[in-house]
């Protein structure tokens, strides 16, 4: 006979099991931390030991299971594992979760516990930490998470935090950030920081000069330097559809001059894409392709888009329609039109067709001025939007829409 328990009972059981932590065990988790010695002395190693039950570690972690049960590992013979790359605070929070199923700690602890869970393949805990950090990743916390991710060498979180700052600098940098001078310089030096020249100047001036910690003192030269170089900065803007944003900028400027040829250049490898009864209708269809309006129908062939006066920091690709017909195609990007990077590729024989949601892409190593759709097999009938940060080229004069 099986009996189900409600959430209150589960919470009670978690408290009971959590209370067993630190009450003995047959295995030791030893943390060795290097702590700076007193003035003039070398760093010393501080050892912290946690007694735990090996069967509990084995149930949670394949890595611990192998260490504890295999005679080829020294951990089995010594009945202990030594951890040198995480703090005692992090390890304690990690172990308490294994007992109770509850994670408690600061945002920094959550990030570090997630990395510890990844190292020892505690998948449930790693997923929990990732979700918790994602919920906390807001413009107001992005600088803190950037500093944490950089210190922990968490590349994915570092990129997410940096991009959050680039997209929302007025919120992320409203207060003087508690990050290293190197990271602050990286943020302020980025040409894809989405802030007007005057707004950035006001942000930097608003931080003021403080008599505070050494970190603040170290930041001041970086702040002073960027207060000077902010003049002449070209504004970047975040966009869910780069081509659509260029068209909107063109419209706000009163449609002065041609859109095709000045804002976007389109080259067709298959003229059937814009085939129509008259030349005027063909040109209208070509303009729709250039501004990402409506869908494109194309058999084997290619289309390329080139931005004469802008470049894009690419962050994602979203398809307008769910795909049903079998089709194999690639979406590529390039900075110079010669060297191409595959952002997204699909083979209808092995891959699931893209739907309306954003698809995972292979991030390019550099910004892009060219995009290309290459249909290899089947009939493509869809439209995709490039999500990213759009920026005027430094050599491009201001236009009426600015």
C-alpha positions as CSV (number, residue, x, y, z in Angstrom):
1,X,0.0,0.0,0.0
2,X,1.4,3.4,-1.0
3,X,0.4,6.7,0.6
4,X,1.0,10.1,-0.9
5,X,2.1,13.0,1.2
6,X,1.2,16.6,0.7
7,X,3.6,19.6,0.3
8,X,3.5,20.4,4.1
9,X,4.6,16.8,4.8
10,X,7.4,17.1,2.3
11,X,8.6,20.3,3.8
12,X,8.5,18.7,7.3
13,X,10.6,15.7,6.0
14,X,13.1,18.1,4.4
15,X,13.5,19.9,7.7
16,X,14.0,16.6,9.5
17,X,16.6,15.4,7.0
18,X,18.3,18.8,6.9
19,X,18.6,18.6,10.7
20,X,20.7,15.4,10.3
21,X,23.5,17.4,8.5
22,X,26.6,17.7,10.6
23,X,25.5,14.8,12.9
24,X,28.2,12.4,11.8
25,X,28.8,10.1,8.8
26,X,31.2,7.6,7.3
27,X,32.7,9.9,4.7
28,X,34.4,13.3,4.9
29,X,34.2,16.2,2.5
30,X,37.3,18.4,3.1
31,X,37.5,22.0,1.8
32,X,41.0,23.5,1.5
33,X,41.0,27.2,1.0
34,X,44.0,29.4,0.5
35,X,43.7,32.4,2.8
36,X,46.0,35.4,2.6
37,X,48.4,35.5,5.6
38,X,49.2,38.5,7.7
39,X,51.3,41.3,6.2
40,X,54.4,39.9,4.6
41,X,53.5,36.2,5.1
42,X,52.6,33.7,2.5
43,X,49.0,32.5,2.1
44,X,48.0,29.7,4.4
45,X,45.7,26.7,3.7
46,X,42.6,26.5,5.9
47,X,40.9,23.1,6.1
48,X,37.2,22.7,6.8
49,X,35.8,19.2,7.2
50,X,32.1,18.1,6.8
51,X,31.2,14.6,7.9
52,X,28.5,13.1,5.7
53,X,27.0,9.7,4.7
54,X,28.5,8.2,1.6
55,X,25.3,6.5,0.5
56,X,23.6,9.9,0.3
57,X,26.4,11.3,-1.9
58,X,26.2,8.3,-4.1
59,X,22.5,8.6,-4.6
60,X,22.7,12.2,-5.7
61,X,25.9,12.1,-7.8
62,X,27.4,9.6,-10.3
63,X,30.8,11.2,-9.7
64,X,30.6,10.6,-6.0
65,X,29.2,7.1,-6.5
66,X,32.3,6.2,-8.6
67,X,34.7,7.8,-6.1
68,X,33.2,6.0,-3.2
69,X,32.6,2.5,-4.7
70,X,35.6,2.1,-7.0
71,X,38.9,0.7,-5.5
72,X,40.9,2.6,-8.1
73,X,40.1,6.0,-6.5
74,X,42.0,7.2,-3.5
75,X,38.7,8.7,-2.1
76,X,37.4,5.3,-1.3
77,X,40.5,4.2,0.6
78,X,40.8,7.6,2.5
79,X,37.0,7.9,3.0
80,X,37.2,11.5,2.0
81,X,37.2,13.9,-0.9
82,X,39.2,17.1,-1.0
83,X,37.8,20.2,-2.7
84,X,40.2,23.0,-3.4
85,X,38.3,25.1,-6.0
86,X,35.2,26.2,-4.0
87,X,34.7,27.9,-0.6
88,X,33.6,26.2,2.5
89,X,30.4,28.3,2.4
90,X,29.6,27.0,-1.1
91,X,30.3,23.4,-0.2
92,X,28.2,23.6,3.0
93,X,25.2,25.0,1.0
94,X,25.7,22.2,-1.6
95,X,25.8,19.4,1.1
96,X,22.9,20.8,3.0
97,X,20.9,20.6,-0.2
98,X,21.8,17.0,-0.6
99,X,20.3,16.3,2.8
100,X,17.2,18.5,2.7
101,X,16.5,19.3,-1.0
102,X,16.5,23.0,-0.1
103,X,19.1,25.5,-1.2
104,X,19.7,28.6,0.9
105,X,22.2,31.3,0.3
106,X,23.1,34.5,-1.5
107,X,23.0,35.0,-5.2
108,X,26.8,34.5,-5.2
109,X,26.4,31.2,-3.3
110,X,23.7,30.1,-5.8
111,X,26.0,30.7,-8.8
112,X,28.9,28.8,-7.1
113,X,26.7,25.9,-5.9
114,X,25.5,25.6,-9.5
115,X,29.0,25.2,-10.8
116,X,29.8,22.7,-8.0
117,X,26.7,20.7,-8.9
118,X,27.9,20.7,-12.5
119,X,31.3,19.4,-11.5
120,X,29.8,16.5,-9.5
121,X,26.9,15.9,-11.9
122,X,24.1,16.7,-9.5
123,X,21.8,17.5,-12.3
124,X,18.7,18.4,-10.3
125,X,20.6,20.9,-8.2
126,X,22.4,22.4,-11.2
127,X,19.1,22.9,-13.0
128,X,17.6,24.5,-9.8
129,X,20.5,26.9,-9.5
130,X,20.3,27.9,-13.2
131,X,16.6,28.6,-12.9
132,X,17.1,30.6,-9.7
133,X,19.9,32.7,-11.3
134,X,17.8,33.3,-14.4
135,X,15.0,34.7,-12.3
136,X,17.4,37.0,-10.6
137,X,19.1,38.2,-13.8
138,X,17.7,41.7,-14.2
139,X,19.3,44.9,-15.2
140,X,19.7,45.9,-11.5
141,X,21.6,42.6,-10.7
142,X,23.5,42.2,-14.0
143,X,26.7,43.9,-12.9
144,X,26.9,41.7,-9.8
145,X,26.3,38.6,-11.9
146,X,28.9,39.7,-14.4
147,X,31.5,40.0,-11.7
148,X,30.5,36.6,-10.2
149,X,30.5,34.8,-13.6
150,X,33.8,36.3,-14.5
151,X,35.4,35.2,-11.2
152,X,33.8,31.7,-11.5
153,X,34.7,31.4,-15.2
154,X,31.1,30.7,-16.0
155,X,31.1,31.7,-19.7
156,X,27.3,31.3,-20.4
157,X,26.3,33.4,-17.4
158,X,29.0,36.0,-18.1
159,X,27.6,36.5,-21.6
160,X,24.0,36.7,-20.4
161,X,24.9,39.3,-17.7
162,X,27.0,41.4,-20.1
163,X,24.2,41.4,-22.7
164,X,21.7,42.4,-20.1
165,X,23.9,45.5,-19.3
166,X,24.4,46.3,-23.0
167,X,20.7,46.3,-23.6
168,X,19.6,48.1,-20.4
169,X,22.5,50.3,-19.4
170,X,20.4,53.1,-17.9
171,X,19.0,50.6,-15.3
172,X,22.1,48.4,-15.0
173,X,24.5,51.4,-14.5
174,X,22.2,53.7,-12.7
175,X,24.4,53.3,-9.6
176,X,28.2,53.1,-9.5
177,X,28.7,49.3,-10.2
178,X,30.7,47.1,-7.8
179,X,32.7,45.4,-10.5
180,X,36.4,45.3,-11.4
181,X,38.0,48.1,-13.4
182,X,38.7,45.5,-16.2
183,X,35.0,44.6,-16.5
184,X,33.8,48.2,-16.2
185,X,36.2,49.1,-19.1
186,X,34.9,46.2,-21.1
187,X,31.3,47.4,-20.6
188,X,31.9,51.1,-21.3
189,X,34.2,50.3,-24.3
190,X,31.6,48.2,-26.1
191,X,30.3,49.8,-29.2
192,X,27.0,48.0,-28.6
193,X,26.1,49.7,-25.3
194,X,22.5,50.9,-26.0
195,X,22.7,54.4,-24.7
196,X,22.7,57.9,-26.1
197,X,25.9,59.9,-25.9
198,X,24.4,62.5,-23.6
199,X,22.8,59.8,-21.4
200,X,26.0,57.9,-20.9
201,X,27.8,61.1,-20.0
202,X,25.1,61.9,-17.4
203,X,25.4,58.3,-16.0
204,X,29.1,58.6,-15.5
205,X,28.9,62.1,-14.0
206,X,26.1,60.9,-11.7
207,X,28.4,58.3,-10.1
208,X,30.5,61.1,-8.8
209,X,33.9,60.7,-7.0
210,X,33.8,58.8,-3.8
211,X,36.1,58.3,-0.9
212,X,35.2,54.6,-0.5
213,X,36.8,51.2,-1.0
214,X,40.0,50.4,-2.9
215,X,37.7,49.1,-5.7
216,X,36.1,52.4,-6.1
217,X,39.5,54.1,-6.2
218,X,40.5,51.7,-8.9
219,X,37.4,52.4,-10.9
220,X,37.9,56.2,-11.0
221,X,40.6,56.3,-13.8
222,X,38.3,54.1,-15.9
223,X,35.4,56.4,-15.3
224,X,37.4,59.5,-16.0
225,X,38.8,58.0,-19.3
226,X,35.3,57.1,-20.6
227,X,33.9,60.5,-19.6
228,X,36.3,62.0,-22.1
229,X,35.9,59.5,-24.9
230,X,32.1,59.5,-24.8
231,X,32.0,62.4,-27.2
232,X,31.3,61.3,-30.7
233,X,29.9,57.9,-29.7
234,X,27.5,56.3,-32.1
235,X,24.3,55.0,-30.5
236,X,23.4,51.3,-30.6
237,X,19.8,50.0,-30.2
238,X,18.4,46.6,-29.3
239,X,16.1,45.1,-31.9
240,X,13.9,42.0,-32.2
241,X,14.0,42.4,-36.0
242,X,17.1,44.2,-37.4
243,X,15.7,44.6,-40.9
244,X,12.3,45.7,-39.5
245,X,14.1,48.3,-37.3
246,X,16.0,49.7,-40.2
247,X,12.7,50.2,-42.1
248,X,11.1,51.9,-39.0
249,X,14.1,54.3,-38.8
250,X,13.7,55.0,-42.5
251,X,10.0,55.8,-42.0
252,X,10.7,58.0,-39.0
253,X,13.1,59.9,-41.2
254,X,10.4,60.8,-43.6
255,X,11.4,58.1,-46.2
256,X,14.1,60.4,-47.4
257,X,16.1,58.8,-50.1
258,X,15.9,55.2,-51.2
259,X,15.6,52.3,-48.7
260,X,17.0,49.8,-51.1
261,X,20.6,50.7,-51.8
262,X,21.1,53.0,-48.8
263,X,19.7,51.2,-45.8
264,X,19.7,47.6,-47.1
265,X,21.1,45.9,-50.2
266,X,19.5,42.7,-51.4
267,X,21.1,40.2,-53.8
268,X,19.1,37.3,-55.2
269,X,20.5,34.0,-56.3
270,X,17.1,33.0,-57.5
271,X,15.0,35.7,-59.3
272,X,11.8,33.7,-58.9
273,X,11.6,35.1,-55.3
274,X,10.3,38.5,-56.6
275,X,8.8,37.4,-59.8
276,X,5.6,39.4,-60.6
277,X,3.4,40.7,-63.4
278,X,5.1,44.1,-63.6
279,X,8.5,45.5,-62.8
280,X,6.9,47.8,-60.2
281,X,5.4,44.8,-58.4
282,X,8.7,43.0,-58.5
283,X,10.4,46.0,-57.0
284,X,7.8,46.2,-54.2
285,X,8.4,42.5,-53.5
286,X,12.1,43.1,-53.4
287,X,11.6,46.0,-50.9
288,X,9.4,43.7,-48.8
289,X,12.3,41.1,-48.7
290,X,14.7,43.9,-47.7
291,X,12.5,45.1,-44.8
292,X,11.6,41.6,-43.6
293,X,7.9,42.1,-44.4
294,X,5.9,38.9,-45.1
295,X,7.3,35.5,-46.1
296,X,9.7,34.4,-48.8
297,X,9.1,31.5,-51.0
298,X,12.1,30.0,-52.6
299,X,13.4,26.7,-54.0
300,X,17.1,25.9,-54.2
301,X,19.0,29.1,-54.2
302,X,20.0,32.0,-52.0
303,X,19.3,35.6,-50.8
304,X,21.8,37.9,-49.2
305,X,21.2,41.1,-47.2
306,X,23.9,43.7,-46.8
307,X,23.7,46.7,-44.4
308,X,25.9,49.5,-46.0
309,X,25.9,51.8,-42.9
310,X,25.2,49.5,-40.0
311,X,26.5,46.4,-38.2
312,X,24.8,43.9,-35.9
313,X,25.7,42.1,-32.7
314,X,23.7,38.9,-33.3
315,X,21.9,37.4,-30.4
316,X,19.2,35.2,-32.0
317,X,17.0,34.1,-34.9
318,X,13.2,33.9,-34.8
319,X,11.0,32.4,-37.5
320,X,7.7,34.0,-38.4
321,X,5.8,30.8,-39.2
322,X,6.0,27.2,-38.2
323,X,7.6,25.0,-40.9
324,X,5.7,22.0,-42.2
325,X,7.1,21.1,-45.6
326,X,10.5,19.3,-45.7
327,X,13.3,21.8,-46.4
328,X,17.0,22.0,-45.8
329,X,18.6,25.4,-45.5
330,X,21.3,27.5,-43.8
331,X,21.3,31.0,-42.4
332,X,24.8,32.6,-42.4
333,X,26.4,35.9,-41.4
334,X,29.5,37.8,-42.4
335,X,31.4,40.9,-41.5
336,X,33.1,41.3,-44.8
337,X,31.0,39.3,-47.3
338,X,33.9,36.9,-47.8
339,X,34.1,34.8,-44.7
340,X,30.8,33.3,-43.7
341,X,29.6,31.9,-40.4
342,X,26.7,29.4,-40.1
343,X,24.2,30.7,-37.6
344,X,21.6,28.1,-38.1
345,X,21.4,25.0,-40.3
346,X,18.6,22.4,-40.8
347,X,18.5,19.1,-42.7
348,X,15.0,17.9,-43.1
349,X,16.1,14.3,-43.0
350,X,17.3,14.5,-39.4
351,X,16.2,17.8,-37.9
352,X,12.9,19.1,-36.5
353,X,11.5,22.0,-38.5
354,X,11.7,25.4,-36.8
355,X,8.6,26.8,-35.1
356,X,7.6,30.2,-34.1
357,X,10.0,30.4,-31.2
358,X,13.6,31.5,-31.2
359,X,15.9,28.8,-32.4
360,X,19.4,28.1,-30.9
361,X,22.2,29.6,-33.0
362,X,25.9,29.3,-33.3
363,X,27.1,32.7,-32.1
364,X,29.4,34.4,-34.7
365,X,32.9,35.5,-33.5
366,X,32.3,39.1,-34.7
367,X,29.5,41.5,-35.7
368,X,27.8,41.1,-39.0
369,X,27.0,43.3,-42.0
370,X,25.8,40.5,-44.3
371,X,23.2,37.8,-43.8
372,X,22.4,35.0,-46.2
373,X,19.6,32.5,-46.6
374,X,20.8,29.4,-48.5
375,X,18.2,26.8,-49.5
376,X,19.8,23.4,-50.2
377,X,16.8,21.2,-50.8
378,X,13.0,21.5,-50.8
379,X,10.9,24.6,-50.8
380,X,11.5,27.4,-48.2
381,X,8.4,29.4,-47.4
382,X,9.0,31.4,-44.2
383,X,10.5,34.5,-42.8
384,X,13.1,34.9,-40.1
385,X,14.1,37.9,-38.0
386,X,17.6,38.6,-36.7
387,X,17.5,39.6,-33.0
388,X,20.4,41.7,-31.8
389,X,22.0,45.1,-31.2
390,X,22.1,47.4,-34.3
391,X,24.7,50.1,-34.5
392,X,25.6,52.7,-37.0
393,X,29.1,52.4,-38.6
394,X,31.5,54.9,-37.1
395,X,32.2,56.5,-40.5
396,X,28.5,57.0,-41.2
397,X,27.1,60.5,-40.7
398,X,24.0,61.0,-38.6
399,X,20.8,60.6,-40.6
400,X,17.4,62.4,-40.2
401,X,15.9,59.5,-38.2
402,X,18.4,59.9,-35.4
